[in-house]
Amino acid sequence: MSERSKSIFGNVLPEKVHKKAIRSRRKYTKKFGDDSRENYPVHIRDNPVLGEALGVKDIRLEGEGGADFDLERGIIVGNIRMGFGHYRISMAMASAAKALGYQPYWLDLNSFPQTTCTKVISAQNDLYSLGSRLSKNPIFNKLVWEPLNYEGFRALSYNATDQENARLMATVYRNIPKEIPVVGTHVWPAQAAIHAGMHHVVNAIPDNWPMALHLAEGSVHTIQCKNAYMGYKILNGFNGKKVCKAMPKGSLVYTGHYIDYELVSNIESDCRKRMERKEKGAPMRFLLTIGGAGAQKEIFAAIIRHMLPLLKSKKAALYVNVGDYRNVWEDLLCQIPEMKEIATEHFENYKEASEFAGEAMDGEVTGIHGFYHSNIFEAVYITNLLMRSCDVLVTKPSELAFYPVPKLFIKRVGKHEMWGAIHSAEMGDGTLECRDIPHTLQMIDLFLEGDELLSQMCDAICSNKKAGLYDGAMNVIKIAMGLKSNNRKG
């Protein structure tokens, strides 16, 4: 399988690149061991958080239970815990699979601590999280972080190294039936599936800035935005100024945004309720959701300070989801003691938090509502539940840039994310990226002062739905299951 680090879509790489990729794999093997001959038993269990909502079953390599896969209706959603984004996209895929009558299986390659696979991913995840936090330093961000995320990950040489490292992850798939389709919401689960001999693999690319990082040759690549199609098709800039051989026909498909069925099917109703709240002067609801690296605390603090008078006078209300970063909430309370007077904590009790989200759809909401869950599924999915009853989502322009809710974009973490805000602004469902706090606060005021921004975004979201913009997850599942069906016909 070393050929995948020698040539990518017919683009032959220099021998030094190939040798460097092999050294990377050997380094991880030396550090974490070689379990390529291990025969990990596979077990299936209900996901305690997403099982009821999305019909998700977890694939585990430890514990008790059988591995009775549904070979007709089963589809694997392969992912990793790296920030919240890949989990969120995976939830959208699982939601679409359930809506289409299939059985989604959740395979997190970063959840098996006994495997070399998880050890390798965890090591790289730690480095990425560190970089995200250090990016708050403007010098580090300018000289290291943004160039790495924008140009470093763009190079074919980077993909060659990933292809070699992914060979260490293939063992996880050993006892999974090869005919079950796999949708990877990060490139490593897709690459590992190909190395493991899985027959039907879809690589759901999350970003719309084309980068070689996201290539998993042998799979069908899907993208959310048409403006990214040509960049991926010709591997634009992936080998410096050289013209690359293009991706072959059928290997790249535009699908639309990867969004949960529950959100898409309720777009018109949710937008109508937003405008009704605005018309009757109810507190305008802003949802602040922190990313998986916890890097937006300072911006959150500035927004809360700015909005305190409006929160107290019931002209605005806040949902603050700190995910699984309780320290962020504690720090906010220390920095802004006045928060305590009007804050309600929805911590760890997911049932209560879910009920609040449901009641907020038609009920009144005032003050600040904080959400924290140590369980990663709860930490991520509560945002989905709160999204429907919020008026404006305040987020960095990452995976949430594609969601059908009015959005205010704060400063990105990594230059590749800026294209999420650009795309959203073009589609009319989000603001431009506010790259500093004064512009962020200006945008908050613009949303509060009148109905122009909210009305325009709600209209755009409803129009985008009619055009099929938010049907990406459904289309990805159809493609994955279609690979299996076409194989049978062949």
C-alpha positions in Angstrom: 0.0 0.0 0.0 3.0 2.3 0.0 2.0 3.2 -3.6 -0.5 5.6 -2.2 2.3 7.7 -0.8 4.2 7.5 -4.1 1.5 8.7 -6.5 -1.8 10.5 -5.8 -4.3 10.5 -8.6 -1.5 9.9 -11.0 0.7 12.7 -9.7 4.0 11.0 -8.9 5.8 12.4 -5.9 9.5 12.8 -5.4 11.2 9.9 -3.8 12.3 12.0 -0.8 8.6 12.7 -0.1 7.8 9.0 -0.2 10.7 8.2 2.1 9.7 10.9 4.5 6.2 9.5 4.7 7.5 6.0 5.5 9.7 7.5 8.2 6.7 9.1 9.8 4.8 5.8 9.9 7.9 4.0 11.3 8.2 6.7 13.9 4.7 6.2 15.2 5.1 2.4 15.0 8.2 2.6 17.2 6.5 5.0 19.6 3.1 3.2 19.9 3.7 -0.3 18.7 2.5 -2.4 15.7 -0.9 -4.0 16.2 -1.4 -4.9 12.5 -1.7 -8.6 13.4 -4.1 -8.1 16.2 -7.6 -9.5 15.9 -9.8 -7.1 17.9 -13.3 -8.5 18.5 -16.1 -6.2 17.4 -19.1 -5.4 19.5 -22.2 -3.3 18.8 -24.1 -1.4 21.4 -26.8 1.4 21.4 -25.4 4.9 21.7 -26.8 6.1 25.0 -27.2 9.7 23.8 -27.9 9.5 20.0 -29.5 6.1 20.0 -33.0 7.3 20.5 -32.7 10.5 18.5 -30.7 9.2 15.5 -30.9 5.5 15.8 -27.1 5.3 16.2 -25.3 2.2 17.3 -21.7 2.3 18.4 -19.0 -0.1 17.1 -16.7 -1.0 19.9 -13.6 -3.1 20.2 -14.0 -3.9 23.8 -16.8 -4.9 26.2 -19.6 -7.4 25.8 -22.2 -7.9 23.1 -22.3 -9.3 19.6 -21.4 -7.9 16.2 -24.6 -8.7 14.3 -24.4 -6.1 11.6 -27.4 -5.3 9.4 -25.8 -6.1 6.1 -28.7 -4.8 4.1 -29.5 -1.5 5.8 -26.2 -0.9 7.7 -23.9 2.1 7.0 -20.8 3.1 9.0 -20.1 6.7 9.9 -16.4 6.8 10.4 -15.0 9.7 12.4 -12.5 11.0 15.0 -12.9 13.2 18.0 -10.8 16.2 16.9 -12.6 19.3 18.0 -16.4 19.1 17.6 -16.7 19.5 13.9 -16.2 16.0 12.7 -18.6 14.7 15.3 -21.2 17.2 14.3 -20.9 16.2 10.6 -21.2 12.6 11.6 -24.4 13.3 13.5 -25.8 14.9 10.3 -24.9 11.7 8.4 -26.5 9.5 11.0 -29.6 11.6 11.0 -29.9 11.4 7.2 -29.3 7.6 7.3 -32.1 7.1 9.8 -34.4 9.4 7.8 -33.7 7.3 4.7 -34.5 4.0 6.5 -30.9 2.8 7.1 -29.0 1.7 10.2 -26.1 4.1 11.1 -23.1 2.6 12.9 -20.8 5.0 14.7 -17.1 4.2 14.4 -14.8 6.7 16.2 -11.2 5.8 15.4 -10.1 7.9 18.4 -12.0 5.9 21.0 -10.0 2.7 21.2 -7.1 3.4 23.6 -5.6 -0.1 23.3 -5.0 0.4 19.6 -2.1 2.0 17.7 -4.8 3.8 15.7 -6.1 5.8 18.6 -2.7 6.5 20.0 -1.6 8.0 16.7 -4.7 10.1 16.3 -4.6 11.3 19.9 -1.0 12.4 19.5 -1.9 14.4 16.4 -5.0 15.7 18.0 -3.0 17.0 21.0 -0.7 18.9 18.6 -3.7 20.4 16.7 -5.4 21.5 19.9 -2.2 23.1 21.2 -1.8 24.9 17.9 -5.4 26.2 18.1 -4.8 27.6 21.6 -1.4 29.1 20.7 -3.1 30.8 17.7 -4.4 33.4 20.0 -0.8 34.8 19.9 -0.8 37.0 16.8 2.9 36.2 15.9 2.4 32.4 16.2 -0.8 32.7 14.2 0.7 34.7 11.4 4.0 32.9 11.1 3.0 29.3 11.9 -0.7 28.5 12.3 -2.4 30.2 9.4 0.3 29.2 6.9 0.1 25.6 8.1 -3.7 25.4 7.9 -3.8 27.3 4.5 -0.8 26.1 2.5 0.9 23.4 4.5 -2.2 21.1 4.5 -2.7 21.9 0.9 0.4 20.0 -0.4 0.3 16.6 -1.9 3.4 15.8 0.2 1.2 16.2 3.3 -1.3 13.7 2.0 1.5 11.2 1.3 2.5 11.2 5.0 -1.2 10.9 6.0 -1.6 7.9 3.7 1.3 6.1 5.4 0.1 6.9 8.9 -3.4 5.7 8.0 -2.0 2.2 7.4 -1.6 2.1 11.2 -5.4 2.7 11.6 -6.7 0.0 9.2 -6.6 -2.8 11.9 -9.8 -1.3 13.5 -11.8 -2.4 10.4 -10.5 -6.0 10.4 -13.6 -7.6 11.7 -16.2 -5.3 10.1 -18.0 -6.8 7.0 -16.3 -5.3 4.0 -19.5 -4.8 2.0 -21.0 -2.3 4.5 -20.6 1.2 3.1 -18.4 3.7 5.0 -18.8 7.5 5.2 -15.7 9.1 6.6 -16.3 12.6 8.0 -12.5 13.0 8.5 -10.0 11.8 5.9 -8.3 9.3 8.2 -11.3 7.0 8.7 -11.8 7.1 4.9 -8.1 6.4 4.2 -8.0 3.6 6.8 -11.1 2.0 5.3 -9.4 1.9 1.9 -6.3 0.4 3.4 -8.5 -2.2 5.2 -10.2 -3.3 2.0 -13.6 -1.8 2.6 -15.5 -1.9 -0.7 -17.7 1.2 -0.6 -16.1 4.3 0.9 -17.3 7.9 0.7 -15.0 10.7 2.0 -17.1 13.6 3.1 -14.8 16.6 2.9 -15.6 19.2 5.6 -13.8 22.3 4.3 -14.4 24.4 1.2 -10.8 25.5 0.9 -9.3 22.7 -1.3 -6.4 20.9 0.4 -4.6 17.7 -0.2 -5.1 16.9 3.4 -8.6 15.8 2.5 -7.8 13.3 -0.2 -8.5 9.6 0.2 -7.8 8.1 -3.2 -10.0 5.0 -3.8 -13.1 6.7 -2.2 -15.8 9.0 -3.6 -15.0 12.5 -2.4 -18.0 14.8 -1.6 -17.9 18.5 -1.2 -20.5 21.0 0.3 -19.8 24.0 -2.0 -19.6 24.4 -5.7 -16.9 27.0 -5.4 -14.6 24.2 -4.1 -15.3 21.8 -6.9 -12.9 23.0 -9.4 -10.1 23.5 -6.9 -10.4 19.8 -5.9 -11.0 18.6 -9.5 -7.6 20.0 -10.7 -5.8 19.7 -7.3 -5.2 23.4 -7.6 -2.0 24.5 -6.0 -1.5 21.1 -4.4 2.0 20.8 -6.0 3.2 24.4 -6.0 2.9 26.0 -9.4 2.9 22.7 -11.3 -0.2 21.6 -13.2 -1.5 18.4 -11.5 -3.4 15.6 -13.2 -7.1 16.0 -12.4 -9.2 13.8 -10.2 -10.9 11.2 -12.4 -14.6 11.2 -13.3 -16.8 9.9 -10.5 -14.2 10.5 -7.7 -15.6 14.0 -6.8 -19.3 14.9 -6.3 -21.0 18.1 -5.1 -23.7 17.3 -2.6 -24.7 20.5 -0.7 -24.3 21.1 3.0 -24.1 18.3 5.5 -27.1 19.0 7.7 -29.3 16.9 10.0 -32.7 15.9 8.7 -34.4 17.3 11.8 -33.0 20.8 11.2 -33.7 20.8 7.4 -37.2 19.6 7.7 -38.1 22.4 10.2 -36.5 25.3 8.4 -39.6 27.2 7.4 -41.3 26.8 10.9 -38.1 27.8 12.8 -37.5 30.9 10.6 -41.2 31.9 10.9 -40.9 31.8 14.7 -37.7 33.9 14.6 -39.5 36.6 12.8 -42.6 36.4 15.0 -40.4 36.9 18.1 -38.8 39.9 16.5 -42.1 41.4 15.6 -43.5 41.2 19.1 -40.3 42.5 20.7 -39.4 39.3 22.6 -35.7 39.0 23.8 -33.5 38.2 20.8 -31.8 34.9 21.4 -28.1 34.5 20.6 -26.4 31.1 20.8 -22.7 31.2 21.6 -21.1 27.9 21.0 -17.4 27.2 21.7 -15.3 25.1 19.5 -13.6 21.8 20.5 -10.3 23.5 21.2 -11.9 26.1 23.5 -10.2 29.0 21.8 -12.9 31.7 21.8 -13.3 32.5 25.5 -12.1 36.1 25.2 -14.6 36.9 22.5 -17.4 35.3 24.5 -16.5 37.5 27.5 -16.5 40.7 25.4 -20.0 39.8 23.9 -21.4 39.1 27.4 -20.1 42.3 28.9 -21.5 44.3 25.9 -24.9 42.6 26.2 -25.4 42.7 30.0 -27.6 45.8 30.0 -29.7 44.3 27.2 -29.9 41.0 29.0 -31.1 42.6 32.2 -33.7 44.7 30.4 -34.9 41.6 28.5 -34.1 42.9 25.1 -31.8 40.0 24.5 -31.2 36.5 25.8 -28.1 34.2 25.6 -27.5 30.5 25.3 -23.8 29.8 26.0 -22.7 26.2 25.2 -19.1 25.7 26.5 -19.2 22.0 25.3 -17.0 19.9 27.6 -14.9 22.9 28.8 -16.4 23.7 32.2 -13.3 25.8 32.9 -14.4 28.3 30.2 -17.7 28.9 32.1 -15.9 29.2 35.4 -13.5 31.7 33.9 -16.4 33.7 32.4 -18.1 33.9 35.9 -14.8 35.1 37.4 -14.3 37.8 34.7 -17.9 38.9 34.7 -19.4 38.4 38.2 -22.6 40.2 37.2 -23.5 37.1 35.1 -24.4 35.2 38.2 -27.5 37.3 38.8 -29.1 36.3 35.5 -27.5 33.0 34.7 -29.1 29.5 34.8 -26.8 26.5 34.6 -27.8 23.4 32.6 -24.9 21.2 33.6 -24.5 17.5 33.1 -28.3 16.8 33.2 -28.8 16.2 29.5 -32.5 15.3 29.9 -33.2 18.6 31.6 -31.2 20.5 29.0 -33.0 18.8 26.1 -36.3 19.6 27.7 -35.4 23.2 28.0 -34.4 23.3 24.4 -37.8 21.8 23.4 -39.8 24.2 25.6 -37.9 27.2 24.3 -39.3 26.6 20.8 -42.6 28.2 21.9 -41.9 29.4 25.4 -40.2 32.6 26.8 -36.5 32.8 27.3 -34.7 35.5 29.3 -31.2 35.9 30.9 -28.2 33.7 30.3 -28.4 29.9 30.0 -25.2 28.1 30.3 -24.7 24.5 29.0 -21.9 22.1 29.9 -21.7 18.3 29.4 -18.6 16.2 30.0 -20.0 13.6 27.6 -18.9 14.5 24.1 -22.1 13.5 22.4 -24.2 15.6 24.8 -21.8 18.5 24.5 -22.0 18.6 20.7 -25.7 17.6 20.1 -27.2 20.1 22.6 -26.1 22.8 20.2 -28.2 21.2 17.5 -31.2 21.2 19.8 -30.7 24.8 20.9 -30.1 26.0 17.3 -33.7 25.6 16.3 -35.0 28.1 19.0 -32.1 30.6 18.7 -32.4 33.7 16.5 -28.7 34.1 15.8 -25.8 31.6 16.1 -22.5 33.1 17.1 -19.7 30.9 15.9 -16.3 30.7 14.3 -16.7 30.0 10.5 -16.0 26.2 10.7 -18.5 23.4 10.2 -21.3 25.4 11.7 -20.9 27.9 8.8 -23.0 25.6 6.7 -26.0 25.2 9.1 -29.4 26.7 8.2 -29.6 29.3 11.0 -28.8 33.1 10.9 -25.1 33.3 11.8 -22.7 35.9 13.1 -19.1 34.8 12.4 -16.4 35.6 14.9 -12.7 35.3 14.3 -11.6 32.1 12.6 -9.1 29.6 14.1 -7.0 28.7 11.0 -7.0 30.6 7.7 -8.8 27.8 5.8 -12.0 28.6 7.9 -12.4 32.0 6.4 -13.9 30.4 3.3 -16.8 29.2 5.4 -17.8 32.8 6.2 -17.3 33.9 2.6 -19.6 31.1 1.4 -22.2 31.8 4.0 -22.3 35.5 3.2 -22.7 34.6 -0.5 -25.6 32.3 0.3 -27.1 35.0 2.4 -27.4 33.0 5.7 -24.5 34.5 7.6 -22.4 37.6 8.1 -18.9 38.3 7.0 -16.2 37.1 9.4 -15.8 39.7 12.2 -12.0 39.5 12.8 -11.9 41.6 15.9 -14.1 42.3 18.9 -15.3 45.8 17.9 -16.7 44.5 14.6 -18.3 41.6 16.4 -20.1 43.9 18.8 -21.2 46.2 15.9 -22.8 43.2 14.3 -24.6 42.2 17.5 -26.0 45.7 17.6 -27.1 45.6 14.0 -29.1 42.4 14.7 -30.7 43.9 17.8 -31.6 47.3 16.3 -33.9 46.3 13.5 -35.2 43.3 11.6 -33.2 43.8 8.3 -30.4 41.3 8.9 -32.6 38.7 10.5 -35.3 39.0 7.9 -32.8 38.7 5.0 -31.1 35.7 6.4 -34.3 33.9 7.2 -35.6 34.5 3.6 -32.3 33.3 2.2 -32.4 30.1 4.3 -35.9 29.3 3.1 -34.8 29.9 -0.5 -31.7 27.9 -0.1 -33.7 25.0 1.2 -35.9 25.0 -1.9 -32.8 24.9 -4.0 -31.6 21.8 -2.1 -28.5 23.6 -0.6 -28.9 21.8 2.8 -29.5 18.3 1.4 -25.9 17.3 1.4 -26.1 14.6 4.2 -29.0 12.9 2.5 -27.1 13.0 -0.8 -24.0 11.5 0.7 -25.9 8.6 2.2 -27.6 8.0 -1.1 -24.2 7.9 -2.8 -22.7 5.5 -0.3 -25.6 3.1 -0.5 -25.6 3.5 -4.3 -22.0 2.3 -4.5 -23.2 -0.9 -2.9 -26.2 -1.2 -5.1 -24.2 -0.5 -8.3 -21.6 -3.1 -7.3 -24.4 -5.8 -7.0 -25.7 -4.8 -10.5 -22.2 -5.1 -11.9 
